[in-house]
Amino acid sequence: MLSVALSVTQVCAVSDDQFWDGQFGVPGVPYEEGVVSAMLAVGKDLYVGGTFMSIGGLATTSIARWDGTNWHALGSGIDGGVFELVQAQGELIAAGHFLTAGGVPARYVARWDGEEWSEVGGGLNGTVFALGSDGSNVYAGGHFTDAGGVLASKVAKWDGEKWTALGAGILPVYEPNDWVGAVGSLTVSGSDVFVGGTFRSAGGIAATNIARWDGTSWHALGNGLRYFDGPGSENGGVGALAVQNGVLFAGGSFWRAGDVAATNIARCDGEVWSEVGSGVNDRLVVQSMFAVDTGVYVGGAFRQIGGVDAERLAKWDGLNWRPIGSGIGVGGLGGGVTAITSTGTELYIGGLFTTAGGKPSLNIALWHIPHSLTISSERDAVRLSWPADRKSTRLNS
């Protein structure tokens, strides 16, 4: 008869910085060439976009693929900046600020079928800052008014054949010295599309910097996210969104979320906002997020979050903030983390920086996610598991 009484055990104790892979980020993306703005993990492949002329020593323009061992160009690349990447209907969709991809016309959005680039329904007439997908449809947000010849104010949907507007979209308003009305972040959860940015109206209803499209209508999320109550083009903005286990997380530059104080990061369950720990220090913004089953990774320009020292990268585990080793160093560049993705066993980081975990790493970095060995007993059997950080797949109902 087998008798076992064991609990969760960490197999070994090592410095967290040992999990940073210093070889991955050198030569990386030389900081004088640009920045990594977008990342997407698809199976064993990592797609990277930004504004660069080389990555890992490979000459390529603004986009590349890592197969786990080597870097590969995607045709002749994209002539401009790639700000977002998603996968839909088996194709890679890239968007940003460009007019050609692979040498063919593609206004601000393009698709890669594994062999060549092509346009997406005639494209858009302005920069795209955000993309989201439910696997079939692609949602784009940015600073445009036309999508494939269809009037679409700052946000639009591509269904694989045509572009359509999301109602009246995000409506620009004139405020002293500025026009306000652009989408800078977007995430899809079930039938809901959440958009964030710098705006005051969604579909004709008052919505401060964040709103929800339910497939038919626009909705405000409480009193939104802002520096202060009232109008003003300087009244904050939302630059990152993620849904984790049915809860919406938003990051950017703001001090209030709904009716509560929240510095640069907040969460919303329905229409009720709450802070996430004690937020980010001062005006150092949150620029990127990635949700997994075990929490949310957050990146930006911050150096402290929830009262914990964390150099530009941290993870919220549902209860506490945890730094990722000694974090990301910018070497006086004034940069930060602008892109995060994960395969479950690996965490990929992009942005404008020079070190990761104290090791040279130019604008791109790899963290081998450490896991704990779980040992449990059930009757006369012993069960061992080595859980990974999987991307959160639970969606709002």
LOTOR-122201 format. One record per residue (C-alpha): x, y, z. Coordinates in steps of 0.2 Angstrom, whole numbers, plus 5000, padded with zeros to 4 digits. Each point is the difference from the previous one (the first is absolute). Example, Ala and Ser with C-alpha at 12.3 -4.5 7.8 and 13.67 -1.06 7.14 Angstrom:
REM LOTOR-122201
506249785039
500650174997
This chain:
REM LOTOR-122201
500050005000
500750174995
499950145012
500550174994
499850185008
500750134989
499750184995
500450124987
501950014999
501250114990
501349894993
501450115001
500450185006
500950114988
500150194996
498550054989
501250084988
500749834995
498349984991
500450154988
500849934984
501450134996
500449924983
498350034993
500150195001
501850024993
500150064986
498150035002
499450164992
501350135001
499350155009
500550124987
499049914987
498350015010
498949915012
499049845001
498150055001
499149834997
500249825005
498949854996
500449815005
499249884988
500449825005
501949995000
500250164989
500250175007
499650154988
500750175004
499650174993
500650175003
501150134991
501749914997
501249954986
500749855008
499649875014
501249875006
501250054987
498849974986
499650144988
498150024999
498950155000
498850025015
499449825002
500849835002
499649825006
501049915014
499849814998
500849965017
501849994992
500150124986
499350174994
499150004983
499450154989
498250014994
500350044982
500750174997
499250065016
498950155004
500550184995
499650095015
499649975019
499149845006
499050045016
498949845002
499949824994
498549875001
499649844992
498349974992
499449864988
501749934999
500950164995
501150135008
499350175001
501250155002
499550185003
500850165003
500650154990
500549944983
499350004982
500949854992
500449825006
501149894990
500050134986
498150004998
498850145005
499349975017
499350155009
500449985019
499549825001
500749854991
499849815000
501349864999
499549834994
501749925003
500650034983
499650184995
499250165005
498350074994
498950155005
498549985011
498450064991
500750164994
500850055017
499750155010
500350184999
501050035016
501249925012
499449855010
500649995018
499049855006
499449834993
499049865008
499249844993
498849875005
500849874988
498950054986
499750185000
501450145002
499650165009
501150154996
500150165010
501050164997
499950174992
499049964984
498350054993
499949884985
500149814999
500049924983
498950144994
498849995015
499850155012
500849935016
500550125014
501649945009
499449825001
499549874987
499749814998
500749894986
499049834997
501249934987
499050084986
499650175004
500250145013
498550075010
499850145013
499649975018
498550115001
500550185000
501749955007
501150125011
499550174996
501350145000
499650165010
500850175000
500850065016
501150155002
501649984990
499649824995
498949884992
499749855011
499449834993
501249854997
500149825004
501749955007
499549825008
498849874996
499649825006
498649884996
499149895013
498649894993
498750124991
500850155009
501350124993
500850115012
500950164993
501150125009
500850164995
499850195002
498250034996
498450075009
498649924989
499649824993
498549984989
499350175006
500149965019
501150075012
501549895003
501750065007
501449914992
499349825001
498449924993
499249834995
499249954984
498849855003
499849964981
498550124999
500250155011
501450105009
500050015019
501050115013
501049915013
499450105015
500850175001
501549944990
501950035002
500750175002
501150125010
498650115006
498150024999
499550114985
500650034982
501850044994
501149934987
501349975013
498849895010
501049844999
499849854988
500049814999
501449914991
499849825005
498649885003
499849815005
498749895006
500549875013
498749875006
498550124996
500850155008
500650154989
501650085004
500550174993
501650095000
500650174994
500150185008
498650045012
499750025019
498249965001
499049844995
498150025001
499850075017
501649945009
501850065000
501149894989
501750054993
500349944982
499349835002
498249945005
498849854998
498250004996
498849865004
498450054991
499950195002
500850005017
501850075000
501349965013
501950035002
501349864998
501150005015
500550185002
500350044982
501550064991
501150145007
499650184994
499850034981
501149864994
498849914989
499449834996
500349964982
499749814998
499149855007
499849824998
498849885009
500349825005
499149885011
501050045015
499950194998
500550154990
501750064994
500250194999
501350104992
500450194998
501150135006
499749985018
501349955013
498849965014
498349925000
498949965015
501350065012
501249874993
501650054991
499849934982
501050074986
498850024985
499349835002
498949915013
498749865002
498450025009
499649825007
498250055006
500650055018
501750084998
501250084988
501649914996
501550074991
500849894986
501849995006
500850165001
499050064985
500450104984
501350134999
499950154988
501850065001
499550185001
498949994984
498450045009
499249854992
499049855007
499049854996
498750024986
499749824995
499749835010
499549834995
500249825006
500049824995
499649945017
501849955003
500950154993
499650195003
500550114986
500350195003
500250144987
500350195001
501450125001
501349945013
501849945002
500049865013
498849875007
500449935017
501750095000
500549924984
500350094983
498349984990
499750134987
498150044998
499549815001
500149885014
499649825005
499549945018
499949825003
498549995011
500549905016
498749885006
499849905017
499949825000
498349955008
500149835009
498349935008
499349845005
498349924996
499749835009
501549904995
500550104985
501350144999
499650144988
501450124993
499650154990
501050154993
498750134995
500350134987
499350184998
498749984987
499250144991
498350045009
498649934989
498550035011
498850134993
498650115006
498349924998
